Amino acid sequence: MTDKTLRIIGELMGSVPPTGTFAARRTGSAENLLIEVEGVGPIRLPVTPAQARRLCEVARPARYGMREQTLLDATVRDTWEVPRERVTVDERQWRETLLPMLDILRAELGLAPDCGLSAELHSMLVYEPGQFFARHQDSEKADGMIGTLVVTLPSTFTGGELVIEQQGTKVTDRGSPQELSFVAFYGDCEHEVLPVTDGFRITLTYNLVAKGRTGPDAAAFATHPSVALLAEQLRAHFTTPMESFHDQPEKRPPHQLVYLLDHQYSQQGFGWDQLKGGDAARTGMMLAAADIAGYDMSLALAEVEDSYEEDDYTSWMGIYRQRWERVEDGWKCVESLDMEFDEDGEMVEPVPDDPASLPVLSSLPLVPDSEDVGELRGSTITLTWLIDRSGASGEPAVREVRDEELCTGASKSTLEPFASEIEGYMGNEGNNANFWYRRAAIIIRPRQW
């Protein structure tokens, strides 16, 4: 049975040990970090409360980006940002600490030794008591950016923990009163800064840029004990006829195998030499198995749509619809309609809310798999971008992924959606909620397909 084959393939791929972690933490000496802030002067480390208050005086409320807009919302991001042009770091001395630390963090993130990891200063942030940064994902702010480095300056504070989460696993950093705290993490990780309860938390945030990487090494898995078995299961997948469908009158073997990877990628930040953490190792193993079995392999981006529906029906004829999309620091309602019907059953012309007037929320108003969204009715997967072995890229000729072609990696329920649409009370139907996820995938297909 292909279901069994898909399960075995998933287990074999899941057995590949990750080459690194999604977030790496280290501490280091502050002696080589010399900072001067215009209007404040040289910053002494550890930072005193008096100096922290002076930093707040020259700072501005931190903003976030939504498309071409720059917005403020203290319910999502409440912190002070010192303008980048006011901050001067003695780079020649600082690199004596930063460069060796970047090499350590590179290895802990699972990036290969040939990867050149650099850090570009993005901002200086100051959190005073009560301030926080709600759960969010960082956007790609530079070519080759794979993540973020947060350097917390030594100071005495409580609360203000930086919490990074990936697929249910959390890494927490509380800073240090005497040393620098370094935390590097991939850009698709959800993270937040909890409210500071006392003192001041001061950080330098950097864009992590990776260059010079090579793709996954199939040769490194040539002698792996699971590769031959994985190749055998691939052959079984492509030689086992499946039940026929309305558009397929006869049984046939699947045309492809789609294996979902763990991390999320943008189209710009996706490629054989841009895979993150365990995705690179699993891709290397699948590449070795595909070569043995004689199949072609590509990388792809996919969108997963989960549809939920309540069983609690109603005869009320009103209709409402909201669409929420992720912005850099939370969730923004980009469409809001409330439609009703008059006594004659005619729809009253809806008056849409102005999305710009609606606040950004730190989390979705309805959460997938919660009691409020009803039962999961189905999932559909659509391929949106394909990269073949030569590196050539473009839209795939075949976009639909059937159930018998799909092998999941980590459960998609552990990922945050990038969009949500809620629609309620249409005649005798209950509430409907759809959630969209972006996933990367490995695509295996027979040659000459």
TORBAMAR-317678 format. One record per residue (C-alpha): x, y, z; residue number from 1. Coordinates in steps of 0.5 Angstrom, whole numbers. Layout:
% TORBAMAR-317678
<<X, Y, Z>, NUM>
...
//
This chain:
% TORBAMAR-317678
<<0, 0, 0>, 1>
<<3, 7, -2>, 2>
<<0, 10, 5>, 3>
<<5, 5, 8>, 4>
<<11, 7, 3>, 5>
<<9, 14, 5>, 6>
<<10, 13, 12>, 7>
<<16, 9, 12>, 8>
<<19, 15, 7>, 9>
<<17, 20, 13>, 10>
<<20, 16, 18>, 11>
<<27, 15, 14>, 12>
<<27, 22, 13>, 13>
<<26, 24, 20>, 14>
<<31, 20, 22>, 15>
<<36, 24, 19>, 16>
<<40, 28, 25>, 17>
<<39, 35, 24>, 18>
<<46, 39, 23>, 19>
<<44, 45, 27>, 20>
<<39, 48, 32>, 21>
<<34, 54, 30>, 22>
<<37, 58, 35>, 23>
<<44, 59, 38>, 24>
<<46, 62, 44>, 25>
<<53, 65, 47>, 26>
<<55, 70, 52>, 27>
<<62, 74, 51>, 28>
<<66, 79, 54>, 29>
<<64, 86, 53>, 30>
<<71, 89, 53>, 31>
<<71, 90, 45>, 32>
<<65, 93, 44>, 33>
<<66, 101, 44>, 34>
<<59, 105, 43>, 35>
<<58, 112, 42>, 36>
<<51, 115, 41>, 37>
<<50, 122, 39>, 38>
<<47, 126, 44>, 39>
<<49, 121, 50>, 40>
<<56, 120, 49>, 41>
<<60, 114, 50>, 42>
<<56, 108, 53>, 43>
<<59, 105, 59>, 44>
<<58, 97, 60>, 45>
<<54, 95, 64>, 46>
<<49, 100, 62>, 47>
<<47, 104, 68>, 48>
<<40, 106, 69>, 49>
<<42, 113, 68>, 50>
<<45, 112, 62>, 51>
<<39, 108, 59>, 52>
<<34, 113, 61>, 53>
<<38, 118, 57>, 54>
<<38, 113, 51>, 55>
<<30, 113, 52>, 56>
<<31, 121, 51>, 57>
<<34, 121, 44>, 58>
<<30, 115, 42>, 59>
<<23, 114, 38>, 60>
<<18, 109, 39>, 61>
<<20, 103, 34>, 62>
<<16, 102, 28>, 63>
<<14, 97, 24>, 64>
<<13, 96, 16>, 65>
<<7, 94, 12>, 66>
<<8, 94, 5>, 67>
<<10, 101, 3>, 68>
<<7, 104, 10>, 69>
<<11, 105, 16>, 70>
<<6, 104, 22>, 71>
<<6, 105, 30>, 72>
<<2, 100, 34>, 73>
<<4, 100, 42>, 74>
<<0, 94, 43>, 75>
<<4, 90, 38>, 76>
<<11, 93, 39>, 77>
<<12, 98, 45>, 78>
<<20, 99, 45>, 79>
<<24, 105, 44>, 80>
<<29, 105, 38>, 81>
<<35, 109, 37>, 82>
<<36, 112, 30>, 83>
<<41, 108, 27>, 84>
<<45, 114, 24>, 85>
<<46, 116, 32>, 86>
<<50, 110, 33>, 87>
<<57, 109, 32>, 88>
<<61, 102, 34>, 89>
<<68, 102, 33>, 90>
<<68, 96, 28>, 91>
<<76, 95, 28>, 92>
<<76, 93, 35>, 93>
<<69, 90, 36>, 94>
<<70, 85, 30>, 95>
<<76, 82, 35>, 96>
<<70, 79, 39>, 97>
<<64, 79, 33>, 98>
<<68, 75, 28>, 99>
<<70, 69, 32>, 100>
<<63, 69, 35>, 101>
<<59, 69, 28>, 102>
<<64, 63, 27>, 103>
<<61, 59, 33>, 104>
<<54, 61, 32>, 105>
<<55, 59, 24>, 106>
<<57, 52, 26>, 107>
<<51, 52, 32>, 108>
<<46, 54, 26>, 109>
<<48, 48, 22>, 110>
<<51, 52, 17>, 111>
<<57, 49, 13>, 112>
<<64, 51, 14>, 113>
<<64, 54, 7>, 114>
<<59, 59, 9>, 115>
<<61, 66, 10>, 116>
<<56, 69, 16>, 117>
<<56, 76, 17>, 118>
<<52, 81, 21>, 119>
<<50, 88, 19>, 120>
<<47, 93, 24>, 121>
<<40, 94, 24>, 122>
<<38, 98, 30>, 123>
<<39, 99, 37>, 124>
<<33, 98, 42>, 125>
<<31, 100, 49>, 126>
<<26, 97, 53>, 127>
<<24, 100, 59>, 128>
<<19, 97, 65>, 129>
<<13, 95, 62>, 130>
<<15, 95, 54>, 131>
<<15, 89, 50>, 132>
<<15, 86, 43>, 133>
<<9, 81, 41>, 134>
<<10, 75, 38>, 135>
<<12, 76, 30>, 136>
<<17, 74, 25>, 137>
<<23, 78, 22>, 138>
<<22, 80, 15>, 139>
<<28, 79, 10>, 140>
<<32, 86, 10>, 141>
<<38, 85, 6>, 142>
<<40, 80, 0>, 143>
<<42, 73, 3>, 144>
<<39, 75, 10>, 145>
<<38, 68, 13>, 146>
<<36, 71, 20>, 147>
<<37, 75, 26>, 148>
<<43, 76, 31>, 149>
<<41, 80, 38>, 150>
<<46, 82, 42>, 151>
<<44, 84, 49>, 152>
<<48, 89, 53>, 153>
<<50, 88, 60>, 154>
<<45, 91, 65>, 155>
<<41, 89, 71>, 156>
<<34, 88, 69>, 157>
<<28, 83, 70>, 158>
<<23, 80, 65>, 159>
<<24, 82, 58>, 160>
<<26, 75, 56>, 161>
<<27, 74, 49>, 162>
<<23, 67, 47>, 163>
<<24, 64, 40>, 164>
<<20, 58, 38>, 165>
<<20, 53, 32>, 166>
<<15, 47, 32>, 167>
<<14, 47, 39>, 168>
<<21, 48, 42>, 169>
<<23, 54, 45>, 170>
<<30, 58, 47>, 171>
<<30, 63, 52>, 172>
<<35, 68, 53>, 173>
<<35, 73, 59>, 174>
<<41, 77, 58>, 175>
<<47, 78, 63>, 176>
<<48, 83, 68>, 177>
<<56, 83, 66>, 178>
<<57, 80, 59>, 179>
<<54, 81, 52>, 180>
<<49, 76, 51>, 181>
<<49, 73, 43>, 182>
<<43, 70, 40>, 183>
<<42, 68, 33>, 184>
<<36, 65, 30>, 185>
<<33, 63, 23>, 186>
<<28, 69, 20>, 187>
<<22, 64, 20>, 188>
<<22, 63, 27>, 189>
<<17, 66, 31>, 190>
<<20, 70, 37>, 191>
<<18, 75, 42>, 192>
<<20, 80, 48>, 193>
<<16, 79, 54>, 194>
<<15, 85, 58>, 195>
<<21, 88, 62>, 196>
<<18, 89, 70>, 197>
<<24, 92, 72>, 198>
<<31, 96, 70>, 199>
<<32, 97, 62>, 200>
<<34, 92, 57>, 201>
<<38, 94, 51>, 202>
<<40, 91, 45>, 203>
<<44, 91, 38>, 204>
<<40, 87, 33>, 205>
<<43, 85, 26>, 206>
<<41, 82, 20>, 207>
<<45, 75, 19>, 208>
<<47, 75, 12>, 209>
<<50, 68, 9>, 210>
<<54, 68, 3>, 211>
<<58, 63, -1>, 212>
<<54, 57, 1>, 213>
<<54, 50, -3>, 214>
<<48, 46, -4>, 215>
<<47, 39, 0>, 216>
<<52, 34, -1>, 217>
<<49, 27, -4>, 218>
<<56, 24, -3>, 219>
<<56, 25, 4>, 220>
<<50, 20, 5>, 221>
<<52, 15, 0>, 222>
<<54, 10, 5>, 223>
<<49, 12, 10>, 224>
<<45, 6, 12>, 225>
<<38, 9, 11>, 226>
<<39, 11, 4>, 227>
<<39, 4, 0>, 228>
<<32, 3, 4>, 229>
<<30, 10, 2>, 230>
<<31, 9, -5>, 231>
<<27, 2, -5>, 232>
<<21, 6, -2>, 233>
<<22, 11, -8>, 234>
<<21, 5, -13>, 235>
<<15, 2, -9>, 236>
<<12, 9, -9>, 237>
<<13, 10, -17>, 238>
<<11, 3, -18>, 239>
<<4, 2, -14>, 240>
<<-2, 4, -18>, 241>
<<-7, 8, -14>, 242>
<<-14, 8, -14>, 243>
<<-17, 11, -20>, 244>
<<-21, 18, -20>, 245>
<<-26, 21, -24>, 246>
<<-21, 24, -28>, 247>
<<-17, 18, -28>, 248>
<<-21, 12, -31>, 249>
<<-15, 7, -29>, 250>
<<-11, 6, -24>, 251>
<<-4, 9, -24>, 252>
<<2, 10, -20>, 253>
<<3, 17, -17>, 254>
<<7, 22, -22>, 255>
<<11, 25, -16>, 256>
<<13, 25, -9>, 257>
<<12, 31, -5>, 258>
<<16, 32, 1>, 259>
<<15, 38, 6>, 260>
<<21, 41, 9>, 261>
<<21, 44, 16>, 262>
<<23, 51, 15>, 263>
<<19, 57, 11>, 264>
<<23, 61, 5>, 265>
<<21, 67, 1>, 266>
<<22, 66, -6>, 267>
<<28, 71, -6>, 268>
<<31, 67, 0>, 269>
<<30, 60, -3>, 270>
<<35, 55, -7>, 271>
<<40, 49, -6>, 272>
<<45, 53, -3>, 273>
<<40, 57, 2>, 274>
<<37, 51, 6>, 275>
<<36, 52, 13>, 276>
<<38, 47, 19>, 277>
<<36, 40, 18>, 278>
<<33, 42, 11>, 279>
<<40, 41, 8>, 280>
<<41, 35, 11>, 281>
<<35, 32, 9>, 282>
<<35, 34, 2>, 283>
<<42, 31, 2>, 284>
<<40, 24, 4>, 285>
<<34, 25, -1>, 286>
<<38, 27, -7>, 287>
<<43, 21, -5>, 288>
<<37, 16, -5>, 289>
<<34, 19, -12>, 290>
<<40, 18, -15>, 291>
<<41, 11, -13>, 292>
<<33, 10, -15>, 293>
<<34, 14, -22>, 294>
<<29, 19, -21>, 295>
<<30, 27, -22>, 296>
<<29, 32, -16>, 297>
<<27, 39, -15>, 298>
<<26, 44, -10>, 299>
<<19, 47, -9>, 300>
<<15, 52, -5>, 301>
<<8, 51, -4>, 302>
<<2, 54, -1>, 303>
<<-2, 49, 4>, 304>
<<-9, 51, 5>, 305>
<<-13, 48, 11>, 306>
<<-21, 49, 11>, 307>
<<-25, 49, 17>, 308>
<<-33, 49, 18>, 309>
<<-37, 49, 24>, 310>
<<-43, 44, 24>, 311>
<<-47, 49, 28>, 312>
<<-52, 52, 22>, 313>
<<-56, 58, 23>, 314>
<<-62, 60, 18>, 315>
<<-60, 68, 19>, 316>
<<-58, 71, 12>, 317>
<<-53, 76, 14>, 318>
<<-46, 75, 12>, 319>
<<-39, 77, 14>, 320>
<<-32, 76, 12>, 321>
<<-25, 78, 14>, 322>
<<-18, 77, 11>, 323>
<<-12, 77, 16>, 324>
<<-5, 77, 13>, 325>
<<1, 77, 17>, 326>
<<5, 84, 17>, 327>
<<12, 84, 20>, 328>
<<10, 85, 27>, 329>
<<3, 82, 28>, 330>
<<-3, 81, 24>, 331>
<<-7, 86, 20>, 332>
<<-14, 86, 17>, 333>
<<-14, 87, 10>, 334>
<<-21, 86, 8>, 335>
<<-27, 87, 13>, 336>
<<-34, 86, 10>, 337>
<<-41, 86, 14>, 338>
<<-47, 84, 9>, 339>
<<-54, 84, 11>, 340>
<<-61, 82, 8>, 341>
<<-67, 87, 8>, 342>
<<-74, 84, 9>, 343>
<<-75, 82, 2>, 344>
<<-69, 78, 2>, 345>
<<-65, 83, -2>, 346>
<<-58, 84, 0>, 347>
<<-56, 91, 3>, 348>
<<-50, 94, 0>, 349>
<<-44, 92, 4>, 350>
<<-40, 98, 7>, 351>
<<-33, 95, 8>, 352>
<<-29, 98, 14>, 353>
<<-23, 101, 12>, 354>
<<-17, 96, 13>, 355>
<<-12, 102, 15>, 356>
<<-16, 104, 21>, 357>
<<-16, 97, 24>, 358>
<<-11, 95, 29>, 359>
<<-5, 90, 28>, 360>
<<-6, 84, 33>, 361>
<<-1, 80, 36>, 362>
<<-4, 74, 34>, 363>
<<-10, 72, 30>, 364>
<<-17, 73, 32>, 365>
<<-18, 65, 31>, 366>
<<-13, 60, 32>, 367>
<<-12, 54, 27>, 368>
<<-14, 47, 31>, 369>
<<-18, 51, 36>, 370>
<<-25, 50, 39>, 371>
<<-28, 56, 35>, 372>
<<-26, 54, 28>, 373>
<<-30, 48, 28>, 374>
<<-27, 41, 25>, 375>
<<-22, 41, 19>, 376>
<<-25, 39, 13>, 377>
<<-19, 38, 8>, 378>
<<-13, 41, 6>, 379>
<<-10, 43, -1>, 380>
<<-3, 44, -3>, 381>
<<-1, 48, -9>, 382>
<<6, 48, -12>, 383>
<<8, 56, -13>, 384>
<<15, 56, -15>, 385>
<<20, 50, -18>, 386>
<<28, 50, -18>, 387>
<<31, 44, -22>, 388>
<<38, 41, -20>, 389>
<<41, 46, -25>, 390>
<<38, 52, -21>, 391>
<<33, 54, -27>, 392>
<<27, 56, -23>, 393>
<<20, 58, -25>, 394>
<<13, 56, -24>, 395>
<<11, 49, -24>, 396>
<<8, 46, -30>, 397>
<<4, 42, -25>, 398>
<<1, 45, -19>, 399>
<<-4, 41, -16>, 400>
<<-1, 36, -10>, 401>
<<-6, 30, -9>, 402>
<<-6, 26, -3>, 403>
<<-3, 20, -5>, 404>
<<3, 24, -7>, 405>
<<5, 28, -1>, 406>
<<9, 26, 5>, 407>
<<9, 31, 10>, 408>
<<15, 33, 15>, 409>
<<14, 36, 21>, 410>
<<7, 37, 22>, 411>
<<4, 44, 19>, 412>
<<0, 45, 25>, 413>
<<6, 47, 29>, 414>
<<7, 53, 23>, 415>
<<4, 60, 23>, 416>
<<0, 61, 17>, 417>
<<1, 67, 13>, 418>
<<-6, 69, 12>, 419>
<<-13, 67, 15>, 420>
<<-20, 68, 12>, 421>
<<-26, 68, 16>, 422>
<<-33, 68, 13>, 423>
<<-40, 66, 17>, 424>
<<-47, 65, 17>, 425>
<<-49, 64, 9>, 426>
<<-56, 62, 9>, 427>
<<-56, 55, 12>, 428>
<<-48, 54, 13>, 429>
<<-44, 55, 19>, 430>
<<-38, 59, 20>, 431>
<<-32, 58, 15>, 432>
<<-25, 59, 17>, 433>
<<-19, 58, 12>, 434>
<<-12, 58, 14>, 435>
<<-6, 59, 9>, 436>
<<1, 56, 10>, 437>
<<8, 57, 6>, 438>
<<12, 51, 6>, 439>
<<18, 49, 2>, 440>
<<18, 42, -1>, 441>
<<23, 36, -5>, 442>
<<20, 34, -11>, 443>
<<21, 27, -14>, 444>
<<19, 25, -21>, 445>
<<21, 20, -26>, 446>
<<26, 22, -31>, 447>
<<22, 23, -38>, 448>
<<16, 25, -34>, 449>
//
